[in-house]
Amino acid sequence: MRYLRVGPPGAERPVLWSEGSLYDLSSVTADIDAAFLAAGGFRGDPADLPAADVDGARVGPPIVFHEAPNTVAGPEDDIALPRNSGRTDGEVELGVVIGRTARYLSSPAEALAGVAGYALVDDVSEREFPFDRSGGQWSKGKSCETFNPLGPWLITPDEVTLPLRLRSVVKG
């Protein structure tokens, strides 16, 4: 199963992808959030959900990430370069979404059982800010608006074979 969110920034609606079809999750959950994931996500038959019409809609981040809210962006949203930036770059990362509280786990298998899903993350950084201007404070270069594009999908663990090979491509 795959989850995504579509719509204008701040007003995205939750959508489920299953076997090539998109379904509107709005009747099940208001968002792809901690409560939804901790409850196990969508557990019903996707055919019982209305179809989701996403043609032309903006794809937002599949979840709300634990970063400053202004850094989170959709996978195709523009990245806003800060004024006077000089060395902005990005790194592809695999976002691991924890779906439930987990403490003092006894094995890697027990840890993996708490994973709700995975999402692509473009970890954008402005290297000049932390190293040349603020004495090594790395958050200065990571907390800029739109510097954390996510998605498009939050993919449930049953669709992922680990390890993954990730790569980043810069579009001009």
N, C-alpha and C positions, 0 to 999 in steps of 0.2 A: 504494500500500500504506500501511497505517496500523498503528502499533504502540501498544499500551497495556499497562498493568500493573494487575492486579486482585488484591485480597486485603487482609488486615490490614496496617497499617503495618509495614514491615520484612520482610514475608513475601509481598510481591506476586509473582505469577507472570506471565510474559510472554505476550501474546496478539497475534495478527495479525488485522487486519480486511482482507478482500479481497472486493470485489464484493458487499457486504452480509452476508457471513458472518464469524463469529468462529472462529479456530482457536488451539488451545493450542500454544505454541512451546516448552514445557518440554522436549520431547525434542530440540530443536535448540540451545537456549541456556538457561542458568540465569537470564539477565536481559537486558534491553535495555541493554547497557553498551558501553564503548569497544571491547572486543575484537569483539563481535558486529557493531557498526557498521563498524569498520575492515575487517572481512572482507566487507563489502558487504551485511550484513543477510541476510534470508531470500531465498534464490535459487531455491528449489524450487517445486513445484506445491503450492499450499495444500490441494488436495484430498487430498494424502498425509498431512496432519496430522489429528489428532483434533479434533473440534469442541470449542470452549470454552464451558462453561456458566458464564455470568457473572451470571445472574439473582440480584439481591439483593446481589451482591458490591460492596464498596467499590472505586471506581476510584482508583488511586493515581497518582502522577506518572508520566508515560510513560518517563522516564529519571531517572538520578541526576544532579543538577545540581551544577555547580562553585560551591557556596555552602556555608556551614556546614550540615552534614547536618540539624540540627534545624530549619532554616528551610524545608526542602522539604516540601510537602504535596500531597495530591491536589486535583483541581479543585473538589470539593464538600466537602472537609474544612472544619471550623470554623477560623476564624482566632482564635487566642488573643491577646486584647489584653493587653499587659503592664500590670502594676499601675502606677498613676499616669500612664498615657498620656493625652494630651490632644488630639493632632491626628494621628490615624491616617488614612491614605488609601491608595489603590491606583492604579496605572497599568497599563493593558494594554500588554504588550510582546510582540514576536515573538521567541521564542527560536530561535536558529539553532544547530543541532547539527552540529558539525564531525565528520566521520566518519573522518578520517585526518590524519596529520601533513602540514602544509603550510607551506613556507618559501619566501620570495623568489619569489613567484608573479609571472608576467609579464603577466597579464591578469585582468580581472574574470571572464571565462569559466573560466579555470583555477581561480580561487577558488571559483566556484559548483560546479565539479566535485567539490570536497571536501566539499560539504554533504551530510550524511546525512539531514537532515530538519528540520522546523520544528515548534515547539510554542508554544501560547499560554502566557504567563507573566503572573501578576498580581503586579507588583512592589509589595508593600505596604511602607509606610514610616511610622514614627512621627516626625513632623516636630519635635515638641517636644524629643526627646532630643538630636539633634545640634545644634540651633540655640540652644536655651535652657539646656541643661544641660552640654554637653561641648565648647564652643568650636568648633563646626563639624565635629566628627568624624562624618561621615555614616554610617559603619558602625554607630554606636550605634543608629541608627534603622532599620537594614535587617537587623540580625542577630537579630531576635526570633524565637522559636519560631513556626513555621507562616507566616512572612511571605513565603513564596515558593511559592504554589500553582501547579502546572504541569498542563497537559493540558486535556482528557483524552487527546489523541492526540499521537503523534510521527508527522507526516505526511511521507512521502518526497517528494522534489522533483518527481517525475513527476506528482503530484496538485496541485501548487501553481502558480498563475499570479501572477507578480509584476508590478507592485506589489500589495500587499494593502491593504485598508482595515480597520483594527481599531477596535473600540469597546469601552468598558467599561460595564457596567450593574451598579448596586448593587442587590442584592435585600435587601428589608427583613425 
